[in-house]
Amino acid sequence: MTTKTISTRMEGLLALFDMQTGFLSRALEGIPEQEMYNRLGTKANHMAWLTGALVAQRYMMISETHPEMQQTGADLFKNNKGIDDNAKYPTIAEYLQDWEKVTPLAREALLALDDQKLDSELDMGGMKMTWYDLVMFTIYREASIIGQLALWRRLLNYPALRYD
């Protein structure tokens, strides 16, 4: 697998992206579909929403290069939409299919980012940041969501996430 990025600033972020790629399937391993909605009586985001938000992050990475591609249940996560208590979220199998489909394309997009693009500014409607800051935040958010999924595993009495 190629790890040579156009911009050296992307090397560490790509390493994190690659490491995090395998964690999603392990985070969901052995979790029954009905448990994906268990919030243990709290207002915390359940595993079904967290997983969809994670997959949405990867689809956002390819929004410029593959704007026609959308994840299953894309409207549930459009514009960073929060959890909907009444929604039926995609299944684990659908999420994992989307993850497998989008990941190589997102990786290609990360490899291709050059310093000029990374330094260019995005106006996100009231908030401005560089592409580099957006990519860095996206990779950070992926790790955060995976950590939340790992915590839910333990809270729901499933074995800890395997990091092997």
C-alpha positions as CSV (number, residue, x, y, z in Angstrom):
1,M,0.0,0.0,0.0
2,T,1.4,3.4,-1.0
3,T,2.1,5.8,1.8
4,K,3.9,8.4,-0.2
5,T,1.9,11.6,0.1
6,I,2.3,14.7,-2.1
7,S,2.6,16.9,1.0
8,T,4.8,15.7,3.8
9,R,2.2,17.2,6.2
10,M,-0.2,14.4,5.3
11,E,2.2,11.5,6.3
12,G,1.2,11.3,9.9
13,L,-2.5,11.9,9.2
14,L,-2.5,9.1,6.6
15,A,-0.9,6.8,9.1
16,L,-3.7,7.5,11.5
17,F,-6.3,7.1,8.7
18,D,-4.8,3.7,7.9
19,M,-4.7,2.6,11.5
20,Q,-8.3,3.7,12.2
21,T,-9.6,1.9,9.0
22,G,-9.6,-1.5,10.6
23,F,-11.1,-0.4,13.9
24,L,-14.6,0.1,12.6
25,S,-15.4,-3.6,11.8
26,R,-13.8,-4.6,15.1
27,A,-15.8,-2.1,17.1
28,L,-19.0,-3.5,15.7
29,E,-18.0,-7.2,15.9
30,G,-20.5,-9.3,17.7
31,I,-22.9,-6.4,18.4
32,P,-26.6,-7.4,17.6
33,E,-28.5,-4.9,15.5
34,Q,-30.9,-4.1,18.4
35,E,-28.0,-3.1,20.6
36,M,-26.9,-0.5,18.1
37,Y,-29.9,1.6,19.4
38,N,-29.3,1.1,23.1
39,R,-28.7,4.4,24.9
40,L,-28.9,2.9,28.4
41,G,-31.6,5.4,29.3
42,T,-29.4,8.4,28.4
43,K,-29.4,11.1,25.7
44,A,-26.0,9.9,24.5
45,N,-25.6,9.1,20.8
46,H,-26.2,5.4,20.2
47,M,-23.9,3.1,18.2
48,A,-26.1,3.3,15.1
49,W,-25.8,7.0,14.9
50,L,-22.1,7.1,15.8
51,T,-21.3,4.5,13.1
52,G,-23.2,6.5,10.5
53,A,-21.5,9.7,11.5
54,L,-18.1,8.0,11.2
55,V,-18.9,6.7,7.7
56,A,-20.2,10.2,6.8
57,Q,-16.7,11.5,7.6
58,R,-15.1,9.4,5.0
59,Y,-17.7,10.3,2.4
60,M,-17.1,14.0,3.2
61,M,-13.4,13.3,2.3
62,I,-14.4,12.4,-1.3
63,S,-17.1,15.0,-1.7
64,E,-15.0,17.0,-4.2
65,T,-13.6,14.0,-6.2
66,H,-16.7,11.8,-6.2
67,P,-19.7,14.1,-5.5
68,E,-22.1,11.5,-6.9
69,M,-21.3,9.0,-4.2
70,Q,-23.4,8.8,-1.0
71,Q,-23.5,6.5,1.9
72,T,-26.6,4.5,2.8
73,G,-28.9,6.7,4.7
74,A,-27.1,9.9,3.7
75,D,-30.0,12.1,4.6
76,L,-29.7,11.0,8.2
77,F,-26.3,12.6,8.4
78,K,-26.6,15.5,5.9
79,N,-25.0,18.7,7.1
80,N,-23.8,17.0,10.3
81,K,-27.4,16.3,11.4
82,G,-27.7,15.1,14.9
83,I,-29.3,11.9,16.2
84,D,-33.0,11.4,15.3
85,D,-34.8,9.4,18.0
86,N,-37.3,8.1,15.5
87,A,-35.0,7.2,12.6
88,K,-34.2,3.7,11.4
89,Y,-30.5,3.8,10.7
90,P,-28.7,1.6,8.2
91,T,-27.6,-1.9,9.3
92,I,-24.1,-2.9,10.4
93,A,-23.7,-4.7,7.1
94,E,-24.7,-1.6,5.1
95,Y,-22.3,0.6,7.1
96,L,-19.4,-1.8,6.6
97,Q,-20.2,-2.0,2.9
98,D,-20.1,1.7,2.6
99,W,-16.9,1.9,4.7
100,E,-15.2,-0.6,2.4
101,K,-16.4,1.3,-0.7
102,V,-15.4,4.8,0.4
103,T,-12.1,4.1,2.2
104,P,-9.8,3.5,-0.8
105,L,-11.2,6.6,-2.5
106,A,-10.8,8.7,0.7
107,R,-7.2,7.4,1.0
108,E,-6.5,8.4,-2.6
109,A,-7.9,11.9,-1.9
110,L,-5.6,12.2,1.1
111,L,-2.6,11.1,-0.8
112,A,-3.3,13.6,-3.6
113,L,-3.5,16.7,-1.4
114,D,-0.7,19.2,-2.1
115,D,0.4,22.1,0.1
116,Q,-1.5,24.6,-2.1
117,K,-4.8,22.8,-1.5
118,L,-4.0,22.2,2.2
119,D,-3.3,25.9,2.7
120,S,-6.4,27.0,0.8
121,E,-9.3,28.3,2.9
122,L,-12.8,26.9,3.1
123,D,-15.8,29.0,4.0
124,M,-18.2,26.7,5.8
125,G,-20.9,29.3,6.4
126,G,-19.8,31.4,9.3
127,M,-16.7,29.3,10.0
128,K,-13.5,29.4,8.0
129,M,-10.6,27.0,8.1
130,T,-7.9,25.6,5.9
131,W,-8.2,22.3,4.2
132,Y,-5.4,21.1,6.4
133,D,-7.3,22.0,9.5
134,L,-10.4,20.3,8.1
135,V,-8.5,17.1,7.3
136,M,-6.8,17.1,10.7
137,F,-10.1,17.6,12.5
138,T,-11.8,14.9,10.4
139,I,-9.0,12.4,11.3
140,Y,-9.3,13.4,15.0
141,R,-13.1,13.0,14.9
142,E,-12.8,9.5,13.4
143,A,-10.6,8.6,16.4
144,S,-13.1,10.1,18.8
145,I,-16.0,8.2,17.3
146,I,-14.1,5.0,17.3
147,G,-13.3,5.6,21.0
148,Q,-17.0,6.1,21.7
149,L,-17.9,2.9,19.9
150,A,-15.2,1.1,22.0
151,L,-16.7,2.6,25.2
152,W,-20.3,1.5,24.2
153,R,-19.0,-2.0,23.7
154,R,-17.9,-2.2,27.3
155,L,-21.0,-0.3,28.6
156,L,-23.2,-2.9,26.9
157,N,-21.1,-5.8,28.3
158,Y,-19.3,-6.8,25.2
159,P,-15.6,-7.6,25.0
160,A,-13.2,-4.7,24.6
161,L,-12.3,-3.5,21.1
162,R,-9.4,-5.5,19.8
163,Y,-6.5,-3.4,18.5
164,D,-4.6,-6.2,16.9
